[in-house]
Amino acid sequence: MIAFVDNWLQFLHSIFKWFLQIYTQKKIENKLKVSNLSPRPTSVNYHFTRQCNYRCGFCFHTAKSSFVLPLEEAMRGLRLLHEAGMEKINFSGGEPFIHQKGRYLGHLVRFCKRELGLASVSIVSNGSLITEDWFIRFGEHLDILAISCDSFQPETNNLIGRHRNSNKKEVATCEDDDQHLESLERVRGWCRDYRVAFKINSVINTHNFDEDMNRQIRQLNPVRWKVFQCLLIGGENHGKEALRNAEKFVVTDQQFESFLQRHREVACLVPESNVKMRNSYLILDERMRFLDCVDGRKTPSPSLLDVGVEAAIQASGFDEAMFFQRGGKYVWSKSDMSPSLLEW
C-alpha cells in the first residue's frame, strides 16, 4: 500500500512539473511576442522641411533637399500616425516657419488639434520668422512653442551661427545676433498673450558650455528648458557627405556635466546627453520616412505613406524604453497645465 501511494505521488509530481514547464514556456513566448511588437508612435517629430534661414554649425538636419510634401499628403500621413496611436506631434525643420511663411505649418497645427484631436501639438523654431498674425490665426491650436537659444551673448551666437543667412556678407555682425535674442523675447510675449506654453531648447557645445544662463532662464521662465549635448550625425554634420562639420562643437561628457551642475537649481531644466538622445526620438523626414540613428547616421525607412506606420516604424531604430526613461512623456497638453505656466 505504501509503495502504491509513493508511486502515485511521484506520478502526480511528474504531471505537475509537466504543467509547470508548459506554463513557463507559454509565459516566455507571450513576453517575446510583446517585445516583438512594433513600438507605438506616442510622440513623433516631423521635420517636414530641411530649409532654414540660419546656419548653425552643429545642425543635425541640414538643407540637403528642398522637398516638402503636398499639404493633403502630409495630412494623410498624420492621420495614419494618429490611428496608430500618436498622441503628440512636434513640427520642426530646418525652420518650420520658412515654408509659405508659416501658413503650411499653421494648417498642419490646426488639422492635428481640431481634426485629429491630438493631446499635444508643438513646434521647434528659431523664432525669427514668427509673426503675431500667425498666433492670431493658429495659436489656439498650439500647445507648446520651443525656441532654440544656445547663448545670451551675441558674440557666442555669432560663433555658433545662430543668426540669419545673408547673401551680402560672409560674416555676421553683433546686430544680427542681437536680433535673435530680440526674437526670443518677442515670441515669449506672444506665447503669454495667446496662451501657448513657452519652451527653450539649447545645444551645449564648445562655445557655450562655460556660460552661466541662470539669470536669463529664470527671467524668461519657460515651462521646460531642454538642454542637449551636441551630437554628431554622419551625413548631416559629420563626414564627407555632410553639409556641416560639427566636430569642433562637440563637448566632452565632463564639460556637459559641468554645465548641468552650474544650472542644477533651475527647476525647468531637462538635460539630454548623447546616450539619451540618439535613439529615443521618432524622427520623420520630409518624405515621412522614419530616420534610424542607431549607427550614428540617419538611415531612412520606407515612407509610411507607402507601407503604413507599422512597417515603417520597424526600421526606425526607436528605443521606446529610453524614450520613457528620459521622460519623453510629460504634461504636454496646455489644457492639463497649471494656469500659472501660461500666464507668467
N, C-alpha and C positions, 0 to 999 in steps of 0.2 A: 504493500500500500504506500509506504513512504517513497519507494522508488518511483511509483506511478506519479505521485504528487510532484516529485522533483523533476521528472521528465516533462510534466505538464507545465510547470513553472518556467522551465527552460524554453519550451515551445512558445509560451506567451511572451517571454522576454525577447525571443528572436523576432516575433511578429511586431512587437513594439519598436525594436531597433529598425526594422524594415520600414515601418510607417514614418519613424522619425527621420530616416535618411531621405525618403521621398519628400517629406515636408520641407526639410532643409534645402534640398536641391531645387524644389519649386520656388522657394523664397529667394534663392540666389538668382534663378532665372528671371524672376519678376524684377529684381533690382537691376539686372543687366538690361532688361527691356526698357525700364525707366531711364537709365543712363544713356541709352542709345537714341532716345527721342530727340528730335530737333529742339534746340533752345527756343524759348518763347521770346519774340521781339518786344519785350516790355518797353524798352526805351531805344529809340532809333535816332541817329544823327544823319541827316540828309544834306549832303554837300551838293546842292543842285547846280552850282556854278563854280568854276575854278578861277574866274576873272576877279581881279582885285585892283583897287586904286592905291594900295600901299605896297611896300616892298620889304617886308620884314625878313631879315636874313635867315631866320630859322624856320620859316614857313614849311609845314609838312603836307600841304595840299596846294600845290602850285599851279600856275596857269598853263598847263600842258594841253589844254583843249578849251575851245570857246563854246562847246556844245551845251545846250540847255534843252531839256525835254519840252515838247508842246504841253501847255497847261493841262489839257484834258488827260494826256498820258500820265503826267505826274500825279494827278488826282486819282487816276485808276490804280496806280501803284500804291498810293497812300491808303486807299480803300482796302486793297488786298492785305496790307500790313495790319490795318485795324481788325480785319476779320481773323487774322492770325494771332491776335492778342496784344497789339501795340496799345499802350496807354499814354505814352509821351512821345512827342516828336520835337526834335531840335533842328532848326534850319541854320545852315552855316555855309561857308564857301571855302576859298575865295571870300568875297564880300557880298553877302546876300542882297544888300540894297542896291547893288550896281546894275542888275538886270531890270530893264524897263523902269528905272528909277524907283524901285521898290513895289511897283504895282503887282508884278508877278508874285512876289513874296507875300504881299498883303492878301491876295486871292487865296493862296495856299493856307495861310494862317486862318482866315475866315472859314474856309472849307473844313479844315481839321477840327475847329471848335464847334461850328454851327452844324455842319452836315454829319461829321463823324462822331462828334461829342467826346473828343479825347479829353482825358483828365488834365493834361498839361500840353501847352504849345509854347515853345521857347525859341529864341533866336540868339546867335552869337554874331556880333558885328564889331567893326572898328569905330562905329558911331559917326563917321564923317559925313555920310550921305543921308542920314535920317532927318526928316522934317517933322514939324508939328502937324502938318496936314496929314501925314501918314498915321500919326496917333489918333487924329480925329476920325479918320476913315476906318482904321483897323485895330486900334488899341484895345478896345473892349474884348477882343478875341484872343489877346496875348497874355499869357501868364507871367513869363519871365523874359527879360531882355538883359543879356550879358554883353558888356562892353570890354573889349580887350585893352588892357592898360598894363604895361610892363614896367613903367617908371613914372615918377612925378618930377623928373629932372629933364628939361628939354634937350640938353646935350646928350643924355643917355638914349632918349628916344631917337635922336639923330643917328647915333652909332648903331642902334638896333635896326633902323629902317622903318620905324613906326611913324611914318608920315606919308603924305600923298606922293604918287609918282609925278614926275614933271618932265615934259619934253624939252623945256628950255634950259634946264641946268642939270648937272650931274650930282651936285652936292646940295643938300637941303640946308636951309637956314634955321636958326632957332625960332624964327617966326612961324615956320611950317610946323615945328614940333609943339609950339605953344597952342596951335590950332587944334591939335589932337586933345590936349588937356581941356581946352575950352569946349570941345565937342562932348567930352566926358561929363563936364558939369552941366551942360545944356540938356543932354539926354537924361541925366539923373533927374533934373527938374520936371521934364515931361513925364517921366515914369511916375513921379509923385502926383502930378496933376491928373493923369489919366489912369491911375491905379494899376500900374504894371510893376511887378516885383523887379527890383534893380539888382543886378549881379555884376561882379567884376572877375575877369579871367586874367591871370598874369603868368607869363612864362619866365622861369628863373634861369638866367644864363650868365655868361662871364661878365656882362656889363652891368648887371643889377643885383647880383647875389649878395653884395655887401651893403645894399641900400636899406635904410630904415623907412618903412612906409606906414608905421603905426599911426601917426597923426592924421595922414590923409585918408587912410581907410576908415578910421573912426569917424572922421568928418563926413565922408560920403555915405557911410552906414549901409552897405549893401546887405541883402538877405544872405548872400553867400559870396565868399571870396575864394575862388578856385585857383590854387597855386600849383602849376605844373613844372616838373623838371624838364628842361629842354631835351627833346627826343630826336634821335636820328632815324630817318626812314629812307631806305635805299630807293633810288629813282625819283625821290622828291626833294630832299635836302642833303643827300649824301650819295656819292658815287658818280660815275661818268655820265649817266643819263639824267642826272638831276639838274634842275634849274637854279638851285641854291646849293651853297656849301656851308652847312651849319656846324661843321666840326669845331670852328673857332668859338662857337657859342656854348658848347657843351660844358656843364659844370660837373664836378665830382659829387658823389653821394654825400661826402662830408660838407662840401660847400652848400649843397641844397639843404642839408640838415641844419647848418648854421643859420640860414635864412629863416627856416621854420622856427628855430629856437628864439630868434630875435623877435618873432611875431606871435609867440605862443599865447599871449594874453588876448589876442584878437579872437573873439568868440565865433565869428562867422568864417574863420579860416578853414578851408578844406584842402589839405595837401594831397598831391598825387605824384608819386615817384614814377620813374620809367617802368618799374615792375608792375605797378598798379595800372598804369595807362595802357600798355602796349596791346593787350588782347581783350580788355574789358569793355570796349565800346563797339556797338554795332554801327558800322560806318557804311553809308550808301553813297556811291559816287553819282556823277551827273547822269549816268545811264541806268541808275537804280541797280547797280551791282554791289554786293557786299564786298568789302575790302579786307582781306586776310593779312594781318601784320605779323603772324607768328614767326616768319623767317626774317623779320626786320625790313620787309618790303611791303608794298600794297598790292597783293595779288587779287585780281577781281574774280568774283564768282560769275556764273551766268546771270543775266538780268532777271530779276524776279518778275518782270513783265512778260518774259518768255517762258520761264519754267515754274513760276509760282514761288511763294515765300519759303515753303518748307525745303524745297530742293536747293534754292539759292543759299539759304542760311546754313546749310550743311557745309558749305565751302567758305564760311565766314571766319573760321578760326576763333569764334567768340568764346571767351571764358566766362560763362554765366556765373560760376561760383565767385570769381574775382569781382564781377560786376556788383554782386550783393555785398561782398566783403568790403569793398571800398566805399560803400554807402551810396551806390548808384541809384537806389530808390529812396526818396526822401519826401518831404512835404513839398510837392511841386505844382500844386494847383492853387491859384491865388484865392479861390473860394474856401480853401482849408487853412489859409494862413491867418495869423493874428492881424487884425486891422492896423495895429501899430507898425507892422512891417511895410504897409502900403501907404502910410500917412506920415512918414517921418518928416 
